[in-house]
Amino acid sequence: MLTLKQIREDKQNTIARLAIKGVDAAPVISRIEAEDDRRKAIQQRLDSSLAEQNAISKEIGKMFAAGRREEADAAKAKVSALKEESRKLEEELRTATETMNSLIVTLPNVPAAIVPEGRTAEDNVVVKVTDLPSALPEGSLPHWELARKYDIIDFELGVKLTGAGFPVYKGQGARLQRALISFFLDRNTRAGYTEVMPPLMVNEASGFGTGQLPDKEGQMYHVGLDNFYLIPTAEVPVTNIYRDTIVDEQSLPIKLTAYTPCFRREAGSYGKDVRGLNRLHQFDKVEIVRVEHPERSYTALDEMVAHVESIVKELELPYRILRLCGGDISFTSALTYDFEVWSAAQQRWLEVSSVSNFESFQANRLKLRYRDANKKTQLAHTLNGSSLALPRIVAALLENNQTPDGIRIPAALVPFTGFDMIK
């Protein structure tokens, strides 16, 4: 979440930049300022009451020693009254602080200066695009038809077992999934990321820490009996490893990677965008997460973008990189680059990765800090990226590599699949 210092000392810029995200922050910030002023006034009254209690308490013993019993009893009564006043003030202070914080968490992260204006995905800026492949031969199929033809993904069986959006991978399809996961983890660990295997469910504190809660869109699956949430991405448990933590400056950067299944309700999704693997409720994804020094976080973001690009290149997929506009960037992000691969049979771009810098927004919610050379604690910066999400990668691989003899496997994947063709 935004810091109170950022809101009060950089008020006009915060309001102007949040307008890029389509948010009118001025009314909320005015209420935050009012609650903060009330909080400070209550704190002053509380400090004064506590100071008076201490001063009187120090004198009571002297009064008894001097035989001034009635005066001492009156002083004790005064202290009791001040304690009751302090109790009420502490409650008022707690309420004012909670009200102020509940307002602050409704504000999204301030977008970076280079985030373009715009309201929808059509306003995103293409920063790089590769050449598209030549047209597929006549009779080429979309991936959901290829999955049926080669019996590698069973969508109907998934509906039987669970429901729409929960496919069953079979034979070479299952092996391809496993190969991609191993391939992505291999490339990430080779780049210096430490692999972790986190839980697939998190508590409320973890969901709040990375900004998934409060869950305004109801996109997370909630396990009500235990009040846990199925993770929408490994970013949530992996980043929360450092919740309520102070790390040494020398330990930065911290680079982690994890494979997990991911779970998203995808409420409101419909139409052609949900065919086959295009949009699922459960899918596999490999994630990279970094905890960075604030002075290096944008250099780190560039490094992460270059790393994801190198993997997509190895998969021999046509791709483009987008810088998301204000209306399309997430609640928590300051700057996001999306990767999309070309789906030859569907003749459309498919998003396969988002790489984002959250600056100190998540760290403030997480209470994730580092200790600098002067032994002072500062908020760290957090970043994350898909490296990569599997479903649409699989869709593009199947569609783009179909031949009369089967589906060709890219050379970089063959050591992981153990076969070079799906037949």
N, C-alpha and C positions, 0 to 999 in steps of 0.2 A: 504494500500500500504506500501511498505518498506519505512523506514525513510532514509533520506539522510545521517544521521550519521551512520546508519547500513551499507549502501552501501559503504561509503568512509572509515570508520574505520575498517570494517570487510570484506573488498573487496574479498580477496581470498577465505575465507570460504563461503561467499555468492555465489560466482561463482561455487565453488565445490558442495555446497548443491543443488543449482538450477539445476545442471547437473543431479541430481537424478530424477528430474521431466522431464528430457529430454530437458532442456532449455540451450542454449549456451548464457549465460548472459554477457560474457566478452565484446563483441562489444557494446552492449547497455550501459553497465556501463562506458565504455570509453567515449561514447558520453555524458552521464550524467555528468561525471567529467569535460569534456570540457565546457559544458553549465554552470555548477556551477562555474568554474573558470572565465568564461566570465561574469557571473552574479555578482560575487564578485568584479571584476575589474570595472564594470559599477557602482556598489554601491559605491565604493571608490571615483570615479570621481564625482558622484552625491553628496556625502557627502562633498567633497572638494568645489564643486560649491556652495552648500547651505551655507557652513561656510563662504565663501568669500562674498556672498551676505549679510549675517548678519553683517559681520564686516564693510563692506562699508556703509550699511544702517545706522549703528550707527554713522558713521562719517559725514553723509550728513547734519544732523541738525546742528552739530557744525560748519560746513563750512558756512552754510547760516548765522548763528549767528555771525560768524567772518567776514562776508562780502565777503567771497571767493565764489562769485556766479558762476563764470565760472568753477571753480574747482568742485563745487557742482553739476552743470549741467553735467559735464563730468562723475562724479561718478554715477549720476542717469542713464546716458546712459549705463555705465558699468553694473549696476545692471539689467537693462532691457535685456542686451545681456546675462548675466548670467542666468536670468530667462528662456529665450528661450532655452539656452543650457540645463538647468535643465529639462525643459519640454521634450526635445528630449531624454535625458538620462533616464527619468522616463519611456518613451515609450519603449526604448531599454531594460530597466530592466524588464518591464512587459513581453515583448516578450521572453526574455531569461528565465525568471521564468516559463512561460507557456510551453515553449519548453522542459525545464528540467522536469517539472512535467508530461508532456505528455509522456515522455520516461519512467519515474519511474513507471507510472501506467500500463505499458506493462509487467512489471516484476511480476511473481507470488510470492506467499508467500514462504519463505524458509521452507522446510520440517524439522521437528524435527529429532534429531539424530537417533531415533529408527525407522524411516520410512525406510522400506526395498527397495533395488534397484529392478527395474523391469519396464517393459513397458506396460504390459496388466494385465487384471484381473486375468489371470492365475498365475501371480507372487505375488498375495496377500498372506499374511501369515495367516493361520488358527490358531487362538489363543485359540479357544474353540469350541467343537462340541459335541452335545448330540447324544444319540443313535437314529437311525432311527426306525420308527414304523414297525411292521410286514406288509407284503404285503397286499394290499387291496384285497377284494374278487373278483372273476372273474366277469366281466361285469361292473366294476367300471368306472365312467365317469370323464372326466375333468370338471372343474368348469363351462365352458361355456355351456356344455350339461346339467349339473345339473341345471343351471339357467333357461334353457328352460323347463326342465322336471317339475320343481316345480314352474315355472312362477314367479320368484323372481327378475330377471334382464332381461331387454329387450334391446338387443344390436341393433336389426334392427330398433326399434322405435327411438332409439337415432340417428341412421343414418338419418332417416326421418326428425327428428326435427332439427338436427344440422349437423352431419357428423360422420364418424368413430371416435371412441375414446371418445364418449359422451354417456355412457349408461344411461338407465332409470331404477331406482330401484323401485320395486313394492311390495306391501303387506309385507310379512315377510322379504323380502330382504331390503326394505326401513327401516323397524323396526330394522333389524340387523345393518344397517349403523348407525342409530341414537343411538343404544345401545352401539356400539363400541366407538363412539365419547364421549358419557357420561362416559363410563368406563375409557377411557384414561384420560379425564379431571379430573375425580374423583381421579384416582391414582396420577396424577401430583400435584393436589392441596393438596392432603394428604401428599405429599412429600415436601411441602413448597413452591410450585410455585404459584404465583398469576395469576389468569386468567384474560386475556384481550381479547377484541373483536376489532381487528384492521380493517381498510379499506381493500378492496380487490383490489384496484388500488393504485399505488404509482407514485410519480413524478420522474423526472430524478435524482434529488439529492439523493433520497432514494435508487434508483437502483444503483447509483454509490457508495453510502456509504457502502453497504454490498458486493459489487464486482460483481453484476449482469450486470452492465453497465461499460464500453462499452460492448454490447452484441455481442461478436464475432461470436457466432454460430447462432444467430437469433432465439433463443429458447423462447423468451418472446413475448407474444401477446401485440401489440402496438396499443393504441387508438389514432390515428393520430390527430384527430381534437382538442383534449385537451392535447395531448402529455403526456398521462398517460400510465402506463404499468400494465397489469393484473399480480398479484403476482404469482411467481412460487412456493412460500413457504411462510408461515407466518414469517419465519426468517427475511424477508425483512422489513415489516412494524414494527414488534415488536422490532427488534434491533435498528431501526431508531428512536424509541421513545427517545433515548438518544443521537441522533445526535446533535452536537454543545452544549454539556452539560458537566459541571464539577460537579461531584458528590463527596460527602464527603467520605473519606476512611471508616468511620464507617458504611456507608450504604451498603458496599459490604459484601457478594455477593447480587446482584439483580437477582431474579429468577422469570421468567415469563413463562406462558404457554398460548397457543391460539389454537383454532380450526378455520380453514378456508378451503374453497375450494381452490384448487391450479390449475394453468393453465400453461401448457407447450406445445409448438408446437411439440416437439419431432421430429424435422426435420430429415429425413434420416432413421427413424425406419421402419423396415420391417421384414417379415418372421414370424416364430413361436413365437418369443419373444413378438409379439404384439397381439396374440390371446386373446380374452376375456378381462380379467382385467389386463393382464400382463403389458400393457403400454397404458395409457390413456392421453388424452389432458386436461381433467378436472377430478380431483379426490379430495377426502377429506383427510385431514391430521391434526393431532394434533402435535404441536411443543413445545419444551422446549428451552428457551434461558437464558443464564446466562451472566452477566457482573461481572468480577472477578478481584481481585487483582492479579498482575502478579506472585506473589510468590505462589498462591494457584490454578492457573488455571489447572495444570495437576492433582492435587488432585480432583478438580471439575470434570474434564473429566472422571476420574475413577468412581466418584460417579454417573455421568450421565449414563455411560455404565452399571453400576450395576442396576440403576433404570429401564432402558429400558429392561434389562434382566429379572428383576422381573416381568414385565408386560407380556413379552412373555411366561414366565413360567406359569403364571396364565391362559394363553390361551391354555395351554397344547399342544403347537406346538413344534415339533423338530426344533432346530435352531443351527446355528453356528455363531461365531463372527470372523470377519476378520480384520486384520490391513492392510490398503491399502498401496500398493507400490507406489513409486514415480510417475510412469506413469499413475496410476489410481486415484490418489488423486486430489482433485479439485484445481482450480487456487488460491483460497483464503485460503485453509486449510494448517495448519502446521502438523496436525496429525488427521487421521480419522479412526474410527472403523465402519464397516458395520455389520448389522445384516441381516441374511438370514434365511428364514424358508423353510422347506422341503415341496414341492408340491408332494404329493404321487401319484396322477394320472398322472402328467406330468413327474415325476421322475427327478426333477431338483430343484435347490435352487432358491428362489425368494428373492430379496433384499426388505426389509421392513423398514429399518432405517439406517441413517448415523448419527454418533455422532462425532462432530469435535471441535477441538480447533484452533482458528484463531490467537491466541496470540494477538499482537497489530496491525495486518494487517488491519482488519476492523476498529478498533478504530482510526487509523491514518487517514483513509479516512473519518470517521464520525466526527473527532475532538471530540472524546469521552474520557474524562480525569477524573481523580480523584485527589483530593487535599490531600496530605499526611500530616503527623504530623508536618512537617516543613513548612506547607502552600505552598509547591511547587506542581505544577500540573504535573502529569505523565499520560502516556497513559495507559488505562485499557486494559484488555484482554476480548475477547468475545468468547462465545461457543454456539453451538446450536445442537439440535438433534431431529430426528423424534421420536415421542412418542405417536402414531405411524402413518405411512401411511396406509390407509385402503384397497386399492384395492387388493394387493397381500396377505394381512392378510385374507381378505374375501375369496380369491381364495383357500388358504391353509386350512382355516376352513371348507369350503364346501367339498373339495376333501378328506381331511384326516378323516373327521367325517361322511362320508356317510355310511349308513347301509341299509339293506333291508327295514327297516321301515321308513326311512327318514334321515335327517341330524341332528346329535346330536349337541346341543349347549353346550360348556364348562360350568362347574358349576359356575365359576366366572362371566359369562355373563348373566346367567339366571335372576338375579334380575333386570337387565337392559332391557332384551328383553321381559320378561313376559311369555316366553315359553321356553321349553327345547328341542324342536324338530321342525325342518322344515319338514312339511308333504305336 
